[in-house]
Amino acid sequence: MKKLKIATMVIMALLLILTIVSLLLGGFMPLFSIAFGLLFAYYILVYGLIYLTNKIGKMIFRYVAIALFFLPILWSLWDWENLLNFLLQGIHLDMK
């Protein structure tokens, strides 16, 4: 779980940087900062679950934390456009 905790911290740092940079850019890039900010908040919750898992020590929570960690990553690899459409409810970007 220590490796997962470190990986979550790295992803949170990258998402924080992406959120700040996309806010500073012009055009429609601040829209992406909303998506990056939501993913950042999601990984904060995953980090909290990992922290609680280390305190509780139940195996089912470890499997749930691992699944929740990899869910957005796999979803973005599968279909990045759908992930953005889900995060930006009401703003549908057509990337075709």
C-alpha positions, 0 to 999 in steps of 0.5 A: 500500500505504500507504493500506491500511496506514493503513486497517488501523491504523484498523481495529485501533484501532477493534477494540481500543476495541470489545474493551475497551468490550465487556469493560467492559459487562455481560451477554453483551457480553463474548462479543462481545469475544471476536469483536472480539479475534479480528478484532483479532488477524486484522488484526494478521496482515494488518498484518504481511503488509502490512509484509512486502509492502513489504519484499519487493515482490512483486505477488502478496503485495499482491493477497493482502494486499488480499483478506485486508483486505477479506474480513471486511468483505465477510463482515460486510456479507453476513451479520453473524450468520454471521460472529459464529457463526464467530468464537464457535464453539459459541455460536450467536446467533439474531438473528431 
